[in-house]
Amino acid sequence: MTTNSATTEIKTPYTVNLSTGDPEAKREEIRRYFHETYDAYEALFEPFLDKVAYTTRADALRHPLIFYYGHTATFFMNKLVLAKLVDRINPGFESIFAIGVDEMSWDDLNEAHYAWPDPDEVREYRAQVRECIDQLISKLPIKLPIGWESPFWPIMMGIEHERIHLETSSVLIRQLPTSLLDGEHPAWQPSDSDTTPQTNEIIAVPGKSVALGKSLEDAYYGWDNEYGTYSKEITDFGASKYLVSNDEFLAFVQDGGYSNRDFWTEEGWNWVSYEKATCPRFWLPQPDGSYKFRTMLKEIDMPWSWPVETNYLEAKAFCNWKAAKTGQPVRLPTEEEWYRLLDYTEVPDAPAWKKAPGNLNLEGPASSVPVDTHPFKHGFYDVVGNVWQHTETPIRGYDGFEIHPLYDDFSTPTFDTKHNMIKGGSWISTGNELMRDSRYAFRRHFYQHAGFRYVISDAPVEIPDDSWETDPEVIPYCEFNYGKEYFDVDNYPEKLAQICLDIASDRKREKALVLGCKTGRAAFELAAGYKNVTGIDFSARMIRIGVQLKEKGYTQYTLPEEGEISSFHQVKLQNLGLDGTRDRVEFMQGDLSNLKEIYQGYDLILLDTLLERSYDPQKFLESASKRLNEGGLLVIASTYDWQEKVTSRDHWLGGIKVNGENVTGKDRIEELLSKEFKKLGTSRDLEYVLRRTARTFDHNIADLTVWEKR
């Protein structure tokens, strides 16, 4: 049975100019761009022959496709709710489909935690979201230019996010069993061209300075990592005329490349050993020693003239093998060298295209084509398009990097030296992915529609050995959790955790939950007395510090002293007496106002200054009892600092007048909890100091109350 009946016509305009034109005409252009994006993503799921295709795990490191089918619609809703532009449509869906797309340690990929809904229910939800956004586009005030502060920016954010998943979901579909797919679906047919494989050669690229990054005044939507400034002088280098083809890569395979440790990095060899890989993932070995090839929907005869598709680790091993064979310094290009090649071949930016200059934007078949199909200046082919191209460069921010408050964890969790950039786009790349300034990075063992070209260069590759936390929003909480004590005020998370342990000393201490864990100290401290502690924070930027400490035992951060002067600090759990708690702690990203149902069965819940940072704090308080075991403790620390930019006034718990009378946050919490909880003792004040610079501090007092489930 087919779960999608109609074949959608896939339209993929290049992008939307957000600066110029008539505002009402721009409103309609954005509406068309939204619907065309939504249609294209819907079309991706049309070849599914049965509902089981949605719930089959295509990749062990990814959710099943049902998650991604719901995820892009949920992303729209969660960002628009955060921007206070819409109300929730389906809180359950907007929780289970929210997080879990990049194999981060806080992504919950445990399938036991999910009872996936019927695809028809998700399809109906997607239709409701479509209607909601269409109506929102109609009624929002519009003013050009549309920038970060515009209510239309989160709509563009959702559109471009869905275009990313158009591509990444197609990679997962490519890993589903073909028995679940309609291999002849007309919208997704591969090329039938396979030319005589070409012999690759090296073409000289003269060195020159490259300037990267753009300003917030740019006319086109961009992700946060694109903004800022960066320049580098590139020396002369040589680059391969073609992308490496399947035929060229075959020589590496036949020479025992996958069994020779010498060609692989340590990370690469660990991956090969774990996967027991003998060839690229989309090559299908046959009993007679030949190979078939997997396209998105079906298996075909091996197209030897098409670009090989590998992860970074395989591409790097091939370069090391070729260097050993030729005696030349063969490697992958850096990000800057790829841009130099782009400039040298004079490829215009996407808004200037009338037709894509290569195999891009779904303007050709639903697959790669031979590497000698699309020529560029100076004799090169596929400078952009066909497949993405691996680089040596881990992603990081440019000077002036800023984080958009509605998506604070798009880039920064990947600034960990473990995510390498891919450049140039593939046959299914659309929207922002086509832009010169776009920057996308994946873990080095991940597969996308990605291949590579190699360069010959003696220039060193600058790759940081380790990362230092420099995020100005995170750094104060690194010091707050793990640094010095100031003005004789005790370390707040340590003291808070100790209070919890003291109160629970004669109680069951199996599972604890820390909501608002920030960079993790309280979770590690609680693990000294609890067998399992989960720390949750809304910001992945915060919890990745806890994750680093759990995984490595240490973290590093810069601390602003004065102006441009910073100091450098390393924290080790061992020095804090907490190294033995690492295996009892986990960190997850979560939304207090829409927390997943799986977070239940706790003996202690610590809610740390998070009510005032939530857009609907009452939602959690109303569900707190069912998350605790009988006799469990709920410990709440709050400053009652209600701010409209975070919590709309109608959702404040306190700080308001009702019928002329003052209502405080403490009053409202007691009213909400008194039916199912008994208050233990009286509230107490707990001081904390947050360091900003060497001479600027925030001195605060949290109100601490303890509640026992009746």
N, C-alpha and C positions, 0 to 999 in steps of 0.2 A: 504494500500500500504506500502511496506517496502522501507525505504530510503537508506538502505544498503543491497546489494545483496549477497556479499560473506562472508563466515565465515572465519575469520582469525585464523590461528593456533597461539596460544598464547605461546610464548617462554619467559622465565624469568630467564636468568642467574643471579647469585647472585650479582656480581659486577665486576669492572675492576681494576686490579692492575695498578696504574699509575706510578710506579717507575722502574720496571724491565722488561727486555725483549728486543726484537728487535724493534726499533722505527717504521719501516714500518709494521711489524706484529701488533704492538699496534694500528697503524692508522686503520687497518682493523678490529681489535677487537672493537674499539670505534665505527666504522661505523656500525658493526653488532648490538652493544648494542643500538645505536640510532634507527636503523630501527625496532628492536624488541620492543623497548619501544613505538615507534610511532604506530606500528601495534597493540600492546596490547591496547593502548588507543582508537584507531579506533574501535577495536572489542567491546569495551564497549558500543558503540552506535548502534551496529548492531541490537539489539532487538527492536529498535523503529519502531512501526508499521506505524506511520504517522508523517509528519513534525510537527504537533501540539505538539508532545512530546518534541520537542526542546524548544518550547516557553511557555510551561506550567510551572508555578512557583511551584516547588516541596516543597519548604520551604520558608516561608515568609521572612526569614533572609538571603536568598541567591538569586542570579540571577537565571533565568531559565537556563536549560542545554545548550542552544545555546551559552551562554556566555563562559561556561567552555570548550565547544567544540572548540571555537576559541581562548580561553585564552592561552592554553599551546603552541600553535604555535606562537601566538603574543609574549609570553614571550621570546621564542627563539630569535625572530627578535629584540625586544626592547633591550635585553641584548647585542646582537651581534652588533646592531647599536651603542649602547653606547660604546662598545669596539672598534668601528671603523673598524669592520671586514666585514660588509655588508652594502648595501643600502636598503632602505625601499622597500617593495613589495606592500603594501596596507596601506597607512597612516591612512585611515579611520578605518579599522579593528584594526590597531595597536594602536588606541586610545580607541575605545569603548570596546575592549576586554582586556584592560590593567589592570584595577583596580576594585576590588570589591569582595573579596573572604573571608573576615574574620570578617564582621560586625563591622569594625572599624568606628568611627564616620565620617571619611573622605571618606569612601566607598560610592559611589553614587549608591544606590539601588532603586532610584525613576524610576519606569518603564516608566513614562511619558517622560523621557529624552532619551529613546532609541527607535529607529525603527530597530528592529532586522533584519538582512539580511536573505535571504533564506538559509536554510541549505546546499543546493547544492552549493551556492556561497562560503560558509565557507569551504565546502569539497574541492572545487577547490583551495581555498587559502591555505588550509593545504597541498595539494599536491605541490603547488608552494614552500612553506616553506621547505617541505621535500627535494625537488630537490636542493634548495638553500644550505641547510646544507650539503647534500651529496657532492655537489661540493666543498663546503668550506673545508670539511674534507679531500678531495683529494688534495687540493692545499696548505693548511696551512703547514708551516714548523713545523716539530715535533722533539722534543728533550726530552729525559727522564732524570730525573723525570719530570712529569707534575705537576706543582704547581700553586699557585694562580696567578702568573704572566704569565703563559702559555696561548696562544690563544685558546688552547683546553679546558681550565678550564670553560669558559662560555658555551661551548658545553656540557660538563659534567653537568654543573649547569642546563641547560635546560632539559637534559635527566632526571636527578633526580627530578626536579620540576614536570615533566610530570608524573613520577611514583607516586608522592604524589597525584596528581589529579586523577590518575587511581583509587585510593582508595576513596578519598573524593567525586568524582563524582559518584562512585558506591553507596555511601550512599544517595545521592540525587535521583538517579534513583530508589532506594528502597522506596522512598516516592512519586513517581509518581503513578497515577491511573493505575492499572493493565490492564485496557482496552487499554492503549497506548503501551503496551509491548507484545512481543512474549514470553509468559511464558515458552515455550518449546525450546527456543533457545539452541542448544546443547553445546555452550561454557560456559553457565552460569547456569548449573543445580545444585540445592542444594543436600546435602546429603540426603539419604533415611534411614539413621540409627538413631534410637532413642532407647537407651538401658534403662534398669531399672534405675531410678534416684538413685544416691549414696548418702549416708549420709555423710556429710562433717565432718572432724575432724581436730584437730590442731596438727601440727608437729613442734617440736622445731628446731630453727635455731640458732646455736651458734654465738655469736657476734665476730666481727673482724673488722679491719680497711678496708675501701674501698678507692681506688684511682681512680678518674675519670678524664676525659679529655685527649686530645691527642695533639701532636705537629703538626706544619705545615709541618713537614717532613714525616708525616704519608703517607703510600702507597695508601690510598684509599680516594675517594672524601668524603668531609664532609661539613656540613653547619657551619656557623660561631660560633654557640652556642656550638659546640662540642669541640672547641679548648680552651686550657688553662689548668689549674691544680686545683684540688680540692680533698681533702681527709677528711674523717670523721671516727671516731671510733664508731662502731655500737655495742650496747649492745645486749645481748640475747633477742630473741623474738620468738613468735610462729606464724606460718602462716598456713592458711587453705590448706589442702591437694589438694583440687580442686578449680577451679574457681566456684563462686556462680552460680548454675544452675537456670534455669527457675523454677524448682520445689522448690528449696530452697527459692527463692525470693517470691514465691506464698504465703508463710506463712506471710510475711510482708504485702502483699497486702490484704490478708484475715483478718489480724488483724487490719485493718483500718489504715495502715501506711500512706496512701496518704491523710488522713483527720485528722491526729493528729499533730498539730503544734509542739509538744514537740520534735519530732524526726528530725526536719528540721532546718538548719541554716536560718537566716533571708533572705539571698539571695535565698535559696532553697524554702522557703515558698512563697516568692513573685513569683517565677517561677510556683509553683504548682497552686497558686491562679489565675495567669494569664492564664495558659494553661488549667486549670480545669482538670488536669491529674488525672487519677485513676489507671494507670498501665503504664509500659514502652511503648514507642512509637510503637514498632514493635509487641506488643501484640494487637490483634484485638478482643475486647469483642463481644460476640454473644448474641442474644436474650435470649438463655436458660441459660446464666451465664457462659458458657464455653468460651474458647479463641481459635482463630486461630492465625497463626504466619505469618508475612510478611518476605519473603526472598527478594532477589534483584528483582526478576521478578514476583513472584506470591505468593499467599496465600496457606499455607499448614496447616495440623493439628499441633497443638502445640507440639513441640519437648521438652518435659519437661527435658530431660537429657542434652540438649545443654546449654551453658553458657548464662545467662541473659545478655541483652544488655541495658545499661542505660547511662544517662549522669552522670557526677560527683555528682551532687546534690542528685540524687536518690541513688547512691551508698553510699554516706555519710549518708543519712537518714537511710538506711538499717543498717549500722554499729551502728548508735546511737540506733536504735530499738533493735538490738541484744545485745548491751551493757546493755540496760535497762532490757532485759529479763534474761541475764546470770549473771549480776553483774560483768562482766569482762571488762577490758579496750579494747574494740573492736574498731578498726578504720582501715582506709586504710593505706597501707604502704607508707612511704616516698620514694622519688626517691632512696636515699641511701640504704634503706632497700631492695628495689627491686633488686638493684645491688648486695647486700650481698647474697640474695637468688640465684641470677644468678651464682655468684661465688661458692656458697656452692654446688650447683647441677652440677657444672663443665660443663656448656654449652659452647662449643667452639664458636668462632666468625664465622660469615657467610662464609668468604672466605675458611674456612677449611671444609665446608660441602660438602659431595657428594650427600646427600639427606637432606632436611630440617628436623630438629629434632621434629617438631610439624606441626600443620596445618597452613602452611605458603606458600608464594611464588606461590600461585595458583597451588600447586602440588597435591592438593586434590580437593574436590568439591567446588563449588562457594557458600559456606556457612560455618557456624560453624559445628562442629561434637560433639558428646557426650563428656562431660568433663572427662570421664575416658578412653579416647581413646589413649592419648599420654603420656606415663609415662616418668619421669625423675628420677634422683638419689634421694635417701633418701625418696622415697615414694610420691614425689610430681608429679602433672600432670600439663601440660600446663604452664610451667614456661615461655615459649615463645610460641606464636601462638594461633590459634583459634580466640580469640578476644584480642584487646588491653586491658591493665589493668590500671584503674584509680589510681592516687597517690594523696597524700596530698600536694604535692610540687608544688608551682607556679614556672614557669621557670624563670631563671635569668642566667647571664653569669658567667663563671668561672674566677678565677684570670688569667689575661693575655688575656682576651677576646678581639678580634679584629673584625672589620667589613670589609667585602669584599667590595671594592668600587663599584662593579657592582651590588650589591644587598644589599644596606646599610640598608634596612628596612625589611629584612627577620625575624630577631629575636627581635631587640630592641623595636618595638611597642608592643611586647607581654611581655616585662619586666615591667609589670604594676600591678603585684600581682593578676590579673584577669584570667590568663591563666594557668591552671594546666596541668602537664605533664601526658602523657599516655605512657606505656612501653610495650614492648614485641611483638608487631605486631599482625596482624590478618591474616585470610586466604588469603587476597588479598594484603598483604604487600609485597613489592618487593624492590630490589635495596638498597639504603642507609637505608631504613626503617628496614632492617634486621640486620644492623650492631650493635654491642654492644654499640658503642659510640653515636648512633643516639638519638636525643632529640626532641620530638614533643609535642606541647602544644596547647590546645584549650580552648575557653571560657567554663566555667563550666556548662552552660546549653546546649552546643552543643552535638549533637549525632554523633558518629563515629561507626564503628564496634567495640564497646568497652564495656567491662564488668569489673569485678573486683574479686580479692581475698582479704580477710581481714586478719589482723594480731592482735595478742594479745600483747600489749606492754604498759608499763608505761612511756616509754621514751617520753619526750615532743616533739611536732612537731614545728619546727622553721619556722614560716611564718611571714614575715614582715607585720606590720600593714599598712604601707604606703611606697610609693616609692620615692627615691631621684634620681634626674637625675644625672647620672655620665658619660654620653657619652662625651668624650673629644671634639668631634666635635660640640656638641650641647651646652655644658655649656657656651662657650664664648658668644653665641647669647642669652642665658638666661640673662646673666649679661648686655649685650649690649642693650637688649630691656627693661629690668625691674630693672636693678641694679643702681649703683652709676654713676654719671657723673665724667669724668676724664679730668684733664688739662683744666678745664673751658670750655670744649666742650659740647654743649647742647646734650641731649638725641636725637639721630639721628632719629629713627622712629617716636618719638613724634613730633619733629620739621617738619619732612617731611609731616606727616599727617596734621599738622596745616597749612602748606603752601598750601596744596591741599584744605583744608576747606576755607581758606581765598580767594583763587582764585575763588572758586565755590560759594562764599557767596550769589551771586545774581542769581544763576542758579538752574535748577532742580536738586534735590539731593535725588533721589529714590534709585538707585542701584550703588554700587561701587565694583570694583574688584582690589585686590592687588596681583600682580604677583611677586613672590619672597618674600612672607610674612614672611619667616623664623619662628620665634617662636611667631609671632602674634601681637606685640604691635601696629603697624600701622593700622591693621584691627580694633582693638578695638577703637583706637583713631578716625578713620574715622566714626565709627558707632555713634559717638556723633553728627554727622551731616547728616548721611545717614540712611535711613530706613532699608537697607539690604546691608551687606558687605560680600563678599566672599574672603577669603584668600587662595591662592594657592601656593604651593611650590613643587618642585620635590621630596624633601626628606620628607618621612613620619616621620623620626626621629625628624625633626624640628616641623612640624605642630602638633605633638601630645602634645607639650607643650601648644600651643594655645587651643587645644581640652580640656586639663586638666583645663585650666583657665575658659573656657566656661562652662564646666560641673560642676566643683567644686568651682570655684571662686578663687582658689589658686594653686600654684605649688611650688615645692621644688627642690633645686639643690645644689650640692657641688661645691665649687669654689677652684681651685688649688691655693695655696699660695706659697709653696716652697717645691720641692721634693715630699715627701709623705704627707706633711701637707696640709690639706684642711680646708676650712670654710664651714659652712652650712647656707643656705639662704632660706627663705620662702617669696614668693611674693603673695600679695592679691590684686585682682582688686579693691576691695573696698578702699584700701589705696591709690590707684592711681586715684580714682574718676571715675573708669570705670566699676564698677559692674553693672550699669544700662544698659550697652551696650551688655551684654552677649547674650540676646535673638535676637539680630540683626546681629550676626556674625556667619558665618560657615566657616569651613576649609576643603579643599579638596586637594588631591594629584594630580598633573598634570605636564605635560611636555610642556614647552613653545613652543618647536619646533613642537609639534604635539598636540595642545590643542583641546579638544573636541568642537564640533560645538555648544553645548548647552550654552557655555559661551558667551552670546550676550545680547544686550539690556541694556548696562551700560551707566550711565551718567558720570562716571569717571573710568578710568583705571590707576592705579599707577603701573609702571614697575620699581621695585626697584633692582638695581644692579644685574639684572638677564640676560641681553643680553650677558654679558661676561661669564656667567656660562652656556650658552646654546650651544649645538653642531651645531645648525643651526639657529642663531638669526634672519636672514632675513625672515624666514618663518612666524614668528609672525608679524613683521612689515608690511608684505604684506597683512595680514588679519586683521590688527588692526581696520581699518575703519568700517568693517562690524560688529564688536563687540560693537561699540559705537552707541548711539542714535545721532540724528542730533544735532549738537552743543555740543556734548560730549567732555570731556577733556581727553587727553592722557598725563600723566606726566611721564617722563623718567629720572631716575637717573642712571648714569653709571660711572664707573672708566675707561672704555675702556681698561681694563687689559686683553687683549687677550692672552690665553695660549694654546699651542698645545695639552696639555694633556686633555683639556676640549673641545676645538673647533679646528678642523683641519684648517690649514692655509688657505685653499681655501674657508672656510666659515667665516673667519674674516671679520667684517664690515669695519675695518680700521687698522691703524698701518702697512700699506703696501705701496709699490710703484707701480704705474701703469704708464707705459710708461715713467718711470723715475721721475714721480711726486709723492709727498707724498699724500696719502689719509688717512684722520683720521676717526675715528668712528663717530665723530660729523658730518663730511661732508657727510658720507654715509647715516646716519639716515635722515639728511635733504633732501638728494636726494630721498630717498625712500618714505618719508612722504609728500613732498611738493605738490604733485598732489591732495591729498585728505585732507590735513590738513593745517591750518594756524598757524604759529608759534606765540605765544603770548610773547611779551617782549624779553628780552635777557636771555641767560643762566646765571646761578649763581653757585657758588661753595658752596658745603655743606660738612662740615667736619664731620668725625666720628672716634671714637676711639674704638678699639676692644681689650678688656683685655684678655691676655693669662694667666699670673700669676701676683703675687703682684708687680713684677718689669719688666714685659715684656708686651708691647702693640704694636698693629698695628695702625698707624695714617694714615688715608686715606682722600682723597677729591673726592667726587662724583660731576659730572657735572649734573646740573638739568635743563631740558628744558620742556616747556609746549606747547602742541599742541591742537588746537581746530579743530574738524571735520567740514569741510566746509558744 
